[in-house]
Amino acid sequence: MKNRPGSPGEGASPPARAGALPPPAERGATVIPDKVVARIAAQAARTAQSRRAAVPPDRGEPTAPHASAAVRTGSVRLHLTMDLPYPTDIPHACERIRHDVAEQVAHLTGLRIGEVTLTIRRLLTAADAGLGRVQ
């Protein structure tokens, strides 16, 4: 009697257990597109901005933060652009925002954050409230 390929008598490898996963190297990889990471970072920047450098209501509405991301071999480079209130301790606020965004993006994506750069688009003063939004 001949055995078919894959039949129990062929036997180079033991039968797989039900529900067992292949080794990690054989499972593949989860790829998160740059655009998705950027959207996560923009939302994290919005949250950090409201927590760490909230613009008072008398200063007008800040423009929503913008983010771009470059994902390469499990590491991410983020670039954020946002408004801050003036006066404020700009270096301290920027460092806290960078830290918060990096921590949140790493937590949600599982990626390592290599660099976070932050560009301040404008500083919002009380005079800005009378002028409306400046683009």
C-alpha positions as CSV (number, residue, x, y, z in Angstrom):
1,M,0.0,0.0,0.0
2,K,1.4,3.4,-1.0
3,N,1.1,6.5,1.1
4,R,-0.1,9.8,-0.3
5,P,2.0,12.9,0.2
6,G,1.1,14.3,3.6
7,S,-0.5,11.1,4.9
8,P,0.4,9.9,8.4
9,G,2.8,7.3,7.2
10,E,5.1,9.7,5.3
11,G,6.5,11.0,8.5
12,A,9.3,13.5,8.2
13,S,7.6,15.9,10.6
14,P,5.1,15.1,13.4
15,P,1.5,16.3,12.9
16,A,0.9,19.8,13.9
17,R,-1.1,20.4,17.1
18,A,-4.4,22.0,16.6
19,G,-4.2,25.7,17.3
20,A,-0.4,25.8,17.4
21,L,1.3,28.8,15.8
22,P,4.3,28.5,13.5
23,P,7.5,30.0,14.8
24,P,7.6,33.9,14.8
25,A,10.0,34.0,11.8
26,E,7.5,32.1,9.7
27,R,4.4,34.0,10.6
28,G,5.1,37.1,8.5
29,A,5.0,40.8,9.6
30,T,2.5,43.4,10.3
31,V,3.1,46.5,8.2
32,I,1.7,49.8,9.3
33,P,1.7,52.4,6.5
34,D,3.3,55.8,7.0
35,K,0.0,57.5,6.5
36,V,-1.6,55.5,9.4
37,V,1.3,56.2,11.7
38,A,1.0,59.9,10.8
39,R,-2.7,60.0,11.6
40,I,-2.0,58.4,15.0
41,A,0.8,60.9,15.7
42,A,-1.5,63.8,14.7
43,Q,-4.1,62.7,17.2
44,A,-1.5,62.1,19.8
45,A,-0.2,65.6,19.2
46,R,-3.7,67.1,19.5
47,T,-4.0,65.4,22.9
48,A,-0.6,66.4,24.0
49,Q,-1.2,70.0,22.9
50,S,-4.4,70.2,24.9
51,R,-2.7,68.7,28.0
52,R,0.7,70.3,27.9
53,A,0.2,73.6,26.0
54,A,-3.5,74.4,25.9
55,V,-4.3,77.6,24.1
56,P,-6.5,79.8,26.3
57,P,-10.0,80.6,24.8
58,D,-9.1,84.3,24.5
59,R,-6.4,83.4,22.0
60,G,-8.5,81.9,19.2
61,E,-8.6,78.3,18.0
62,P,-5.3,76.7,17.2
63,T,-5.0,75.0,13.9
64,A,-5.1,71.2,14.2
65,P,-1.6,69.7,14.5
66,H,-0.2,68.1,11.3
67,A,2.1,65.0,11.3
68,S,4.1,63.1,8.8
69,A,5.8,59.8,9.4
70,A,8.5,57.7,7.8
71,V,8.6,54.1,8.9
72,R,11.8,52.2,8.1
73,T,12.7,48.7,9.5
74,G,10.6,49.0,12.6
75,S,11.7,52.5,13.5
76,V,9.7,55.7,12.9
77,R,10.7,59.3,12.2
78,L,7.9,61.7,13.0
79,H,7.6,65.4,12.1
80,L,4.9,67.5,13.8
81,T,3.7,71.0,13.0
82,M,1.5,72.8,15.5
83,D,0.5,76.1,17.2
84,L,1.5,77.0,20.8
85,P,0.2,79.8,23.1
86,Y,2.5,82.7,23.8
87,P,3.9,83.4,26.3
88,T,4.9,79.9,27.3
89,D,8.1,78.0,28.1
90,I,8.5,76.9,24.5
91,P,11.5,74.5,24.9
92,H,9.8,72.8,27.9
93,A,6.4,72.5,26.2
94,C,8.0,71.1,23.0
95,E,10.0,68.5,24.9
96,R,6.9,67.4,26.8
97,I,4.8,67.2,23.6
98,R,7.5,65.2,21.8
99,H,7.8,62.8,24.6
100,D,4.0,62.3,24.9
101,V,3.6,61.8,21.2
102,A,6.5,59.3,21.0
103,E,5.2,57.3,23.9
104,Q,1.6,57.2,22.6
105,V,2.6,56.2,19.0
106,A,5.0,53.5,20.3
107,H,2.3,52.2,22.5
108,L,-0.4,52.1,19.8
109,T,1.8,50.8,17.0
110,G,4.5,48.7,18.7
111,L,7.1,50.6,16.6
112,R,10.3,52.1,18.0
113,I,10.3,55.9,17.7
114,G,13.7,57.1,16.4
115,E,13.1,60.8,16.1
116,V,10.4,63.3,16.7
117,T,10.9,66.8,15.2
118,L,8.5,69.6,16.1
119,T,7.9,72.8,14.1
120,I,5.9,75.6,15.7
121,R,3.7,77.0,13.0
122,R,2.7,80.1,15.0
123,L,2.5,81.4,18.5
124,L,-1.0,82.4,19.5
125,T,-1.2,85.7,21.4
126,A,-4.3,87.5,22.8
127,A,-4.1,89.8,19.7
128,D,-4.6,86.7,17.4
129,A,-8.1,86.2,18.8
130,G,-9.3,89.5,17.2
131,L,-7.7,88.6,13.8
132,G,-9.3,85.2,13.4
133,R,-7.4,82.3,12.2
134,V,-4.2,83.1,10.4
135,Q,-3.2,80.4,7.8
